[in-house]
Amino acid sequence: MDYTNIFFQFKRNLPVNLLDEAQTTSQLRGHVSERTRLSQLSFVDDVEWEMEEMAKDAEGLIDLDEGDGNDV
């Protein structure tokens, strides 16, 4: 291993209040973009990847408000 190829990355190791983050981002819905909201969450490192995952999740959801024409 070549010692000149070592890179360091530092992160603040402060306790976070996830409930506060969740409530804050929830209140921002409709006021800022989804990308901005996700970037405010400390546990989301890659906003683009998270948005792709959310889109995949949304594809598999069934809209219960929409009837399929077979409703009795």
Biotite code that builds the C-alpha atoms (Angstrom):
import biotite.structure as struc

atoms = struc.array([
    struc.Atom([0.000, 0.000, 0.000], chain_id="A", res_id=1, res_name="MET", atom_name="CA", element="C"),
    struc.Atom([1.335, 3.388, -0.998], chain_id="A", res_id=2, res_name="ASP", atom_name="CA", element="C"),
    struc.Atom([0.983, 5.890, 1.830], chain_id="A", res_id=3, res_name="TYR", atom_name="CA", element="C"),
    struc.Atom([0.452, 8.758, -0.655], chain_id="A", res_id=4, res_name="THR", atom_name="CA", element="C"),
    struc.Atom([-2.837, 7.201, -1.820], chain_id="A", res_id=5, res_name="ASN", atom_name="CA", element="C"),
    struc.Atom([-4.559, 7.518, 1.537], chain_id="A", res_id=6, res_name="ILE", atom_name="CA", element="C"),
    struc.Atom([-7.461, 9.944, 1.772], chain_id="A", res_id=7, res_name="PHE", atom_name="CA", element="C"),
    struc.Atom([-9.239, 11.076, 4.909], chain_id="A", res_id=8, res_name="PHE", atom_name="CA", element="C"),
    struc.Atom([-12.842, 12.096, 5.258], chain_id="A", res_id=9, res_name="GLN", atom_name="CA", element="C"),
    struc.Atom([-14.052, 13.688, 8.462], chain_id="A", res_id=10, res_name="PHE", atom_name="CA", element="C"),
    struc.Atom([-17.630, 13.907, 9.669], chain_id="A", res_id=11, res_name="LYS", atom_name="CA", element="C"),
    struc.Atom([-18.914, 15.608, 12.755], chain_id="A", res_id=12, res_name="ARG", atom_name="CA", element="C"),
    struc.Atom([-19.838, 13.030, 15.309], chain_id="A", res_id=13, res_name="ASN", atom_name="CA", element="C"),
    struc.Atom([-22.638, 14.924, 17.002], chain_id="A", res_id=14, res_name="LEU", atom_name="CA", element="C"),
    struc.Atom([-25.821, 13.261, 18.206], chain_id="A", res_id=15, res_name="PRO", atom_name="CA", element="C"),
    struc.Atom([-28.739, 14.016, 15.917], chain_id="A", res_id=16, res_name="VAL", atom_name="CA", element="C"),
    struc.Atom([-32.387, 14.325, 16.735], chain_id="A", res_id=17, res_name="ASN", atom_name="CA", element="C"),
    struc.Atom([-34.033, 12.210, 14.025], chain_id="A", res_id=18, res_name="LEU", atom_name="CA", element="C"),
    struc.Atom([-37.541, 13.023, 15.225], chain_id="A", res_id=19, res_name="LEU", atom_name="CA", element="C"),
    struc.Atom([-36.838, 16.745, 14.859], chain_id="A", res_id=20, res_name="ASP", atom_name="CA", element="C"),
    struc.Atom([-35.341, 16.202, 11.389], chain_id="A", res_id=21, res_name="GLU", atom_name="CA", element="C"),
    struc.Atom([-38.353, 14.140, 10.292], chain_id="A", res_id=22, res_name="ALA", atom_name="CA", element="C"),
    struc.Atom([-40.853, 16.691, 11.581], chain_id="A", res_id=23, res_name="GLN", atom_name="CA", element="C"),
    struc.Atom([-38.986, 19.581, 9.991], chain_id="A", res_id=24, res_name="THR", atom_name="CA", element="C"),
    struc.Atom([-38.720, 17.932, 6.581], chain_id="A", res_id=25, res_name="THR", atom_name="CA", element="C"),
    struc.Atom([-42.366, 16.887, 6.795], chain_id="A", res_id=26, res_name="SER", atom_name="CA", element="C"),
    struc.Atom([-43.375, 20.508, 7.364], chain_id="A", res_id=27, res_name="GLN", atom_name="CA", element="C"),
    struc.Atom([-41.276, 21.579, 4.369], chain_id="A", res_id=28, res_name="LEU", atom_name="CA", element="C"),
    struc.Atom([-43.353, 19.407, 1.997], chain_id="A", res_id=29, res_name="ARG", atom_name="CA", element="C"),
    struc.Atom([-44.855, 21.646, -0.651], chain_id="A", res_id=30, res_name="GLY", atom_name="CA", element="C"),
    struc.Atom([-42.556, 24.550, 0.191], chain_id="A", res_id=31, res_name="HIS", atom_name="CA", element="C"),
    struc.Atom([-39.236, 23.216, -1.141], chain_id="A", res_id=32, res_name="VAL", atom_name="CA", element="C"),
    struc.Atom([-38.250, 20.547, -3.637], chain_id="A", res_id=33, res_name="SER", atom_name="CA", element="C"),
    struc.Atom([-38.022, 16.889, -2.672], chain_id="A", res_id=34, res_name="GLU", atom_name="CA", element="C"),
    struc.Atom([-34.286, 17.012, -3.395], chain_id="A", res_id=35, res_name="ARG", atom_name="CA", element="C"),
    struc.Atom([-33.841, 19.872, -0.927], chain_id="A", res_id=36, res_name="THR", atom_name="CA", element="C"),
    struc.Atom([-35.890, 18.098, 1.730], chain_id="A", res_id=37, res_name="ARG", atom_name="CA", element="C"),
    struc.Atom([-33.873, 14.891, 1.417], chain_id="A", res_id=38, res_name="LEU", atom_name="CA", element="C"),
    struc.Atom([-30.589, 16.800, 1.565], chain_id="A", res_id=39, res_name="SER", atom_name="CA", element="C"),
    struc.Atom([-31.561, 18.087, 5.018], chain_id="A", res_id=40, res_name="GLN", atom_name="CA", element="C"),
    struc.Atom([-31.721, 14.578, 6.506], chain_id="A", res_id=41, res_name="LEU", atom_name="CA", element="C"),
    struc.Atom([-28.471, 13.573, 8.203], chain_id="A", res_id=42, res_name="SER", atom_name="CA", element="C"),
    struc.Atom([-28.890, 9.879, 7.362], chain_id="A", res_id=43, res_name="PHE", atom_name="CA", element="C"),
    struc.Atom([-29.286, 10.451, 3.598], chain_id="A", res_id=44, res_name="VAL", atom_name="CA", element="C"),
    struc.Atom([-25.794, 10.555, 2.092], chain_id="A", res_id=45, res_name="ASP", atom_name="CA", element="C"),
    struc.Atom([-26.745, 10.335, -1.593], chain_id="A", res_id=46, res_name="ASP", atom_name="CA", element="C"),
    struc.Atom([-29.877, 12.287, -2.495], chain_id="A", res_id=47, res_name="VAL", atom_name="CA", element="C"),
    struc.Atom([-29.930, 11.115, -6.124], chain_id="A", res_id=48, res_name="GLU", atom_name="CA", element="C"),
    struc.Atom([-29.795, 7.444, -5.123], chain_id="A", res_id=49, res_name="TRP", atom_name="CA", element="C"),
    struc.Atom([-32.522, 7.982, -2.531], chain_id="A", res_id=50, res_name="GLU", atom_name="CA", element="C"),
    struc.Atom([-34.773, 9.652, -5.107], chain_id="A", res_id=51, res_name="MET", atom_name="CA", element="C"),
    struc.Atom([-34.243, 6.716, -7.496], chain_id="A", res_id=52, res_name="GLU", atom_name="CA", element="C"),
    struc.Atom([-35.168, 4.280, -4.719], chain_id="A", res_id=53, res_name="GLU", atom_name="CA", element="C"),
    struc.Atom([-38.285, 6.285, -3.892], chain_id="A", res_id=54, res_name="MET", atom_name="CA", element="C"),
    struc.Atom([-39.319, 6.179, -7.561], chain_id="A", res_id=55, res_name="ALA", atom_name="CA", element="C"),
    struc.Atom([-38.838, 2.389, -7.624], chain_id="A", res_id=56, res_name="LYS", atom_name="CA", element="C"),
    struc.Atom([-40.949, 2.058, -4.485], chain_id="A", res_id=57, res_name="ASP", atom_name="CA", element="C"),
    struc.Atom([-43.701, 4.219, -5.984], chain_id="A", res_id=58, res_name="ALA", atom_name="CA", element="C"),
    struc.Atom([-43.878, 2.019, -9.104], chain_id="A", res_id=59, res_name="GLU", atom_name="CA", element="C"),
    struc.Atom([-44.909, -0.985, -7.029], chain_id="A", res_id=60, res_name="GLY", atom_name="CA", element="C"),
    struc.Atom([-47.654, 0.777, -5.082], chain_id="A", res_id=61, res_name="LEU", atom_name="CA", element="C"),
    struc.Atom([-51.308, 0.145, -5.799], chain_id="A", res_id=62, res_name="ILE", atom_name="CA", element="C"),
    struc.Atom([-53.553, 3.198, -5.758], chain_id="A", res_id=63, res_name="ASP", atom_name="CA", element="C"),
    struc.Atom([-56.486, 2.144, -3.567], chain_id="A", res_id=64, res_name="LEU", atom_name="CA", element="C"),
    struc.Atom([-58.406, 5.298, -4.457], chain_id="A", res_id=65, res_name="ASP", atom_name="CA", element="C"),
    struc.Atom([-58.549, 4.285, -8.123], chain_id="A", res_id=66, res_name="GLU", atom_name="CA", element="C"),
    struc.Atom([-61.057, 1.581, -8.926], chain_id="A", res_id=67, res_name="GLY", atom_name="CA", element="C"),
    struc.Atom([-60.186, -1.189, -11.375], chain_id="A", res_id=68, res_name="ASP", atom_name="CA", element="C"),
    struc.Atom([-63.697, -1.335, -12.796], chain_id="A", res_id=69, res_name="GLY", atom_name="CA", element="C"),
    struc.Atom([-64.524, -4.550, -10.912], chain_id="A", res_id=70, res_name="ASN", atom_name="CA", element="C"),
    struc.Atom([-65.825, -2.812, -7.814], chain_id="A", res_id=71, res_name="ASP", atom_name="CA", element="C"),
    struc.Atom([-69.154, -4.094, -6.517], chain_id="A", res_id=72, res_name="VAL", atom_name="CA", element="C"),
])
